[in-house]
Amino acid sequence: MNKFTSECKTFIIAVEESGNITSRAGELIKKQDFRATDVAIACEHICLMAEELELGTCILGWFNEKSLKKLLNIQSGKSSLLF
């Protein structure tokens, strides 16, 4: 893990799930999976609100996903995209 994360008091983990029938239909029609984009937009909104509250943020995309999933008991079929 990144060394500076040991000083962090709070973590938010963004987890991507399989879509429902409606979102899958949209993916087929548009020929694009929007899940990662949706997660990124949600994370950016969290960062913007944190800035408004004068809190620092750092989005991490490079981490040991297997260890993180085990630590947080994230079910298989879900992927942690951002930390």
Secondary structure by P-SEA (a helix, b strand, c coil): cccccccccbbbbbbbccccaaaaaaaaaacccaaaaaaaaaaaaaaaaaaaacbbbbbbcccaaaaaaaaaccccccccccc
